[in-house]
Amino acid sequence: MSTNQRSVVRRGITSTNVGIPVVTPLSPSVVYHYKDADELESMHEGEIKGFDYARDGHPNAEILAEKISWLENASSGFMTASGISAISAVFLSVLETGDKIAAASHLYGRSLRMMKQEWPRLGFETKIFNASDPSTFDSAIVPGTKVVLAEVMSNPTLRVTHFEELVAKVKSVGALLLVDNTFTTPNGFKPLDHGADLVMNSVTKMLSGHSDLNLGYIGATDEALMERISEVIAVFGFNSSPYNCWMAERGLHTFDLRYQQAQANALQLAEFLQNKPNVSSVIYPKFESHPDFEMAQRLLKNGFGSMVSFVLDGGREQANAFLNAATNIPYCPTLGDVATTIIMPSVSSHRKFSREERIALGIEDNLIRVSVGIENFELIREDFSTALQAAL
């Protein structure tokens, strides 16, 4: 190999072309080289800006995090491999052996299992409260509690957190409030503006919106806290893929349009499902029948989101008839896709819970959660009409 060839292989090609790419370049490199030790040390000391190893950060993650931070009004943020890894990074950053934590009972199934099974196994004392019932806060959020985890609107029952009361309680004991904003998204609610300390999103869902990547985001306004979280992300290998970040940034460009269209479709679907002969209840925060209707009106000023849940009459036979007849709606455990998807939480996100535990959370056996997409609503109406007829 000639000297010139070796230079190209080891150091890359420096372009002198004029012009700035409209699309963010994909930077898959794992490592970045420096001319000498002094330059690398200057980067580590923050005197110059740069990267050295992709587990500690890379250009695509930084660009995407900056954009989501802008949406969430966070001063800084970081990308992780998934939403659940973003939650894990927070807890591992601040907890010490024997610490107390608290979590809302209405959480994504894996998040709740983390709180009820995994953290106690590692020696952390966990208490559970009902975020829609402030009377449960005092027994769970006690002096010495380190971190509290809640969602603004729960998955899959769409219960709405009494946010002001929760913030006040968390602050009174000196804990940190971490809010999973995946369901509501920063377009629906900005937790940091309302007293939360940290906000996370499963970027896999609505923010990227195409079911083709896994990513998480964690943001805050406390720079020292975020620096600690960044260290844990690197130490535990929670770092994100450059390609996934590059793809998610592309999805983020259409997020606002997708959010508005999906939300409009969700309202139409919720209204369509009402009074259907084999639908016993429809869960959507805009309806006065929703148990948290008044709180939803106070918090969700920009609409009520793209998720609809309903209970189908009958048993598994009727549920399977409905699912089999909904041939154009994928039955899969995801949400926030451009296409409408459906799932039964009793056999997906909450399948590891006993029936008694699920019922206590409002998750009936035939509860169906719909993540409403951006299709022409007439197509959605036609598919649901066919499926509901088949389930009679």
C-alpha positions in Angstrom: 0.0 0.0 0.0 1.4 3.4 -1.0 1.8 6.3 1.4 -1.1 8.1 -0.3 -3.3 5.1 -0.2 -2.5 4.5 3.5 -3.4 8.2 4.2 -6.8 7.8 2.5 -7.6 4.6 4.5 -6.4 5.8 7.9 -7.4 9.5 7.8 -10.2 9.9 5.4 -10.6 12.2 2.4 -10.8 16.0 3.2 -13.3 17.6 0.8 -12.7 21.2 -0.5 -16.2 21.3 -2.1 -18.3 24.4 -1.4 -21.8 23.9 0.0 -23.6 22.6 3.1 -25.6 19.3 3.0 -29.3 19.9 3.3 -29.6 16.4 4.9 -27.5 15.7 8.0 -24.7 13.4 7.0 -24.7 9.9 8.5 -21.6 9.5 10.7 -21.2 5.7 11.4 -17.5 5.9 12.5 -16.9 4.4 15.9 -13.7 6.3 16.5 -12.4 9.8 15.7 -8.7 10.6 15.3 -6.8 13.6 16.6 -3.4 15.0 15.5 -1.8 14.6 18.9 -2.4 14.0 22.6 -2.8 17.7 23.3 -5.6 18.1 20.9 -7.5 15.1 22.3 -7.0 16.4 25.8 -8.4 19.7 24.8 -11.5 18.0 23.5 -11.9 16.1 26.8 -11.5 19.3 28.8 -14.2 21.0 26.7 -11.8 23.5 25.2 -12.7 22.3 21.7 -15.7 20.4 20.4 -15.4 16.9 19.2 -15.9 13.2 19.6 -13.5 10.3 20.3 -15.5 7.1 20.7 -19.1 6.6 19.6 -20.2 5.0 22.9 -19.5 8.4 24.5 -21.3 10.3 21.8 -21.5 10.9 18.1 -22.7 13.6 15.7 -26.0 12.0 14.8 -27.0 11.5 18.4 -26.0 15.1 19.3 -28.0 16.6 16.4 -31.1 14.6 17.2 -30.9 15.2 20.9 -30.7 19.0 20.3 -33.8 18.9 18.2 -35.8 16.9 20.7 -34.5 19.1 23.5 -35.8 22.1 21.6 -39.3 20.4 21.5 -39.2 19.6 25.2 -37.7 22.9 26.4 -34.7 21.0 27.9 -31.4 22.7 28.1 -29.7 19.4 27.2 -30.5 15.9 26.3 -29.0 12.5 25.3 -30.0 9.7 23.0 -30.1 6.1 24.3 -30.6 2.7 22.6 -34.3 2.6 23.6 -36.9 4.3 25.8 -36.5 1.7 28.6 -32.7 2.3 28.6 -33.3 6.0 29.0 -35.3 5.3 32.2 -32.7 2.8 33.4 -29.9 5.4 32.8 -31.7 7.9 35.1 -32.2 5.5 38.0 -28.6 4.1 37.7 -27.3 7.7 37.7 -28.8 8.8 41.0 -29.5 5.7 43.1 -27.4 4.1 45.8 -28.0 0.9 47.7 -31.1 1.1 49.8 -32.6 4.2 48.2 -36.3 4.6 47.9 -38.1 5.1 44.6 -41.8 5.5 43.7 -43.7 4.8 40.5 -47.2 5.3 39.1 -49.3 2.2 38.9 -50.4 3.1 35.3 -47.1 2.7 33.4 -46.0 0.9 30.3 -45.8 -2.8 31.3 -42.0 -3.2 31.1 -41.5 0.0 33.1 -43.8 -1.2 35.8 -42.1 -4.6 35.9 -38.8 -2.7 36.3 -40.2 -0.9 39.2 -41.9 -3.8 40.9 -39.4 -6.6 40.2 -36.0 -5.5 39.0 -35.1 -2.6 41.2 -36.3 -4.3 44.4 -34.2 -7.3 43.4 -31.2 -5.0 43.4 -32.0 -3.6 46.8 -34.1 -0.5 46.1 -37.3 0.0 48.0 -40.1 0.7 45.5 -43.6 2.0 46.3 -46.5 2.3 43.9 -49.1 5.0 43.7 -52.1 5.9 41.5 -51.1 9.1 39.6 -54.8 9.8 39.0 -55.6 9.7 42.7 -53.6 12.3 44.9 -54.8 10.6 48.0 -52.3 7.8 47.3 -49.3 10.0 47.0 -48.4 10.4 50.7 -48.0 6.7 51.3 -45.7 6.1 48.4 -43.7 9.4 48.0 -42.1 9.7 51.4 -39.0 11.5 52.9 -35.9 9.9 51.4 -37.6 9.0 48.1 -34.9 9.6 45.4 -36.8 9.3 42.1 -40.5 9.2 41.1 -41.5 7.9 37.7 -44.9 8.7 36.1 -46.5 9.2 32.7 -48.7 12.1 31.7 -51.2 9.8 30.1 -51.0 6.1 30.8 -50.6 3.1 28.6 -53.0 1.6 27.7 -55.9 3.0 29.8 -55.3 6.6 29.0 -55.5 7.7 32.7 -54.3 11.3 33.2 -51.9 12.2 36.0 -52.9 14.9 38.6 -49.7 16.6 37.6 -49.7 19.8 39.8 -50.4 17.7 42.9 -47.7 15.2 42.0 -45.1 17.9 41.4 -45.9 19.5 44.7 -45.6 16.2 46.5 -42.3 15.2 44.8 -40.8 18.6 45.6 -41.9 18.4 49.2 -39.7 15.3 49.8 -36.8 16.5 47.7 -37.1 13.8 45.1 -36.6 14.0 41.3 -39.6 13.6 39.0 -39.0 11.7 35.8 -41.8 11.8 33.3 -42.3 9.4 30.4 -43.8 11.7 27.7 -44.1 9.0 25.0 -47.8 8.9 24.8 -48.4 12.6 25.0 -45.3 13.7 23.1 -43.9 17.3 23.5 -46.7 18.5 21.2 -49.3 17.4 23.8 -47.5 18.4 27.0 -44.1 19.7 28.1 -43.3 18.2 31.5 -40.3 20.4 32.2 -42.4 23.5 31.8 -44.7 22.2 34.6 -42.2 21.2 37.3 -40.7 17.9 36.2 -37.0 17.4 36.6 -36.4 15.0 33.8 -38.4 14.0 30.6 -37.9 10.9 28.5 -39.4 9.7 25.3 -39.4 6.4 23.5 -38.3 7.9 20.2 -39.2 4.6 18.7 -42.8 5.7 18.8 -44.4 8.9 17.6 -41.3 11.1 17.3 -39.7 8.9 14.7 -43.0 7.4 13.6 -42.2 4.6 11.2 -41.6 1.4 13.3 -38.1 1.0 11.9 -35.8 1.8 14.8 -35.3 1.7 18.6 -34.2 4.9 20.4 -34.8 6.7 23.7 -34.3 10.3 24.7 -33.6 11.8 28.2 -33.6 15.5 28.8 -33.4 18.0 31.7 -32.5 21.5 32.6 -29.9 20.5 35.3 -26.6 20.3 33.5 -24.8 18.6 36.4 -27.5 15.9 36.5 -27.2 15.4 32.7 -23.5 15.1 32.9 -23.9 12.3 35.4 -26.5 10.6 33.1 -24.1 10.9 30.1 -21.4 9.0 32.1 -23.9 6.2 33.0 -25.1 5.9 29.3 -21.4 5.3 28.3 -20.4 3.1 31.2 -23.5 0.8 30.8 -23.5 0.8 27.0 -26.9 2.5 26.7 -25.6 4.5 23.7 -27.6 4.9 20.5 -26.8 3.8 16.9 -25.8 6.6 14.5 -28.0 5.1 11.8 -31.0 5.0 14.1 -30.5 8.6 15.1 -30.1 9.6 11.4 -33.3 7.8 10.6 -35.2 9.3 13.6 -34.1 12.8 12.6 -35.7 12.2 9.2 -38.9 11.1 10.9 -38.8 14.0 13.3 -39.1 16.4 10.4 -42.7 15.3 9.8 -43.6 14.8 13.4 -45.9 17.8 13.8 -47.9 17.0 10.6 -48.2 13.3 11.6 -49.2 14.2 15.2 -52.0 16.5 14.1 -53.4 14.1 11.5 -53.2 11.1 13.8 -54.9 13.0 16.6 -57.7 14.1 14.3 -58.2 10.5 13.1 -58.2 9.3 16.8 -61.0 11.6 17.7 -63.1 10.4 14.7 -62.4 6.8 15.6 -63.4 7.3 19.3 -66.6 9.0 18.2 -67.3 6.2 15.7 -66.8 3.5 18.3 -69.3 5.0 20.7 -72.7 3.3 20.7 -71.5 0.3 18.7 -73.5 -2.7 19.8 -70.5 -4.9 20.8 -68.3 -2.1 22.3 -69.0 -1.7 26.0 -66.8 1.3 26.6 -64.5 3.7 24.7 -61.6 5.4 26.5 -60.6 8.8 25.2 -59.7 11.8 27.4 -61.9 14.2 25.4 -65.1 12.4 26.4 -66.9 13.4 29.6 -67.2 9.7 30.4 -63.5 9.6 30.9 -62.6 9.3 34.6 -60.0 12.1 34.3 -62.0 14.3 32.0 -61.5 17.5 34.0 -57.8 17.0 34.5 -57.3 16.2 30.7 -59.0 19.5 29.9 -56.5 21.3 32.2 -53.4 19.6 31.0 -53.8 18.7 27.4 -54.3 22.1 25.7 -53.2 20.9 22.3 -55.5 18.0 21.9 -55.9 14.5 23.4 -53.4 12.4 21.4 -53.6 9.6 18.9 -54.4 6.7 21.2 -57.9 5.2 21.7 -58.7 2.2 23.8 -62.0 0.3 23.9 -63.5 -2.8 25.4 -65.0 -5.4 23.1 -67.8 -7.5 24.3 -67.4 -11.2 24.6 -64.3 -13.3 25.2 -61.2 -14.5 23.3 -63.3 -15.9 20.5 -64.9 -12.5 19.8 -61.5 -10.8 20.2 -59.9 -13.1 17.7 -62.8 -12.7 15.2 -62.3 -8.9 15.4 -58.5 -9.1 15.0 -58.7 -11.6 12.1 -61.2 -9.5 10.3 -59.2 -6.3 10.6 -57.0 -7.4 7.8 -55.6 -4.0 6.9 -54.7 -3.1 10.5 -51.5 -4.7 11.9 -51.9 -6.5 15.2 -48.6 -5.6 16.8 -47.1 -4.2 20.0 -46.1 -0.8 18.8 -47.6 2.7 18.7 -47.0 6.0 17.0 -46.5 4.5 13.5 -47.8 6.2 10.4 -50.2 3.3 10.0 -52.9 2.4 12.5 -52.1 -0.6 14.7 -54.0 -2.5 17.3 -53.0 -4.6 20.3 -54.6 -6.4 23.3 -52.5 -5.4 26.3 -53.6 -8.4 28.3 -51.6 -10.6 26.0 -48.8 -8.1 25.2 -47.4 -5.3 27.3 -49.2 -6.6 30.5 -49.1 -10.3 29.8 -46.8 -11.0 32.8 -49.3 -9.6 35.2 -52.0 -11.7 36.8 -55.5 -11.2 35.7 -56.3 -9.6 39.1 -53.5 -7.2 38.7 -54.6 -6.2 35.2 -58.2 -5.7 36.2 -57.0 -3.5 39.1 -55.3 -1.3 36.5 -58.4 -1.2 34.4 -57.0 -3.6 31.7 -59.8 -5.9 30.9 -59.2 -9.1 29.0 -60.8 -7.7 25.8 -59.4 -4.2 26.1 -58.0 -3.2 22.7 -55.6 -0.3 22.3 -55.5 1.5 19.0 -52.6 3.6 17.9 -54.3 5.7 15.2 -52.3 6.5 12.1 -52.4 9.1 9.4 -54.4 7.2 6.8 -57.6 8.6 5.2 -60.1 8.1 8.0 -62.6 6.4 5.7 -60.1 3.5 5.3 -59.9 3.2 9.1 -63.7 3.4 9.5 -64.2 0.7 6.9 -61.7 -1.7 8.6 -63.3 -1.2 12.0 -66.8 -1.6 10.6 -65.8 -5.0 9.1 -64.0 -6.2 12.2 -66.7 -5.2 14.6 -69.3 -6.9 12.4 -67.2 -10.1 12.4 -67.1 -10.0 16.2 -70.8 -9.9 16.8 
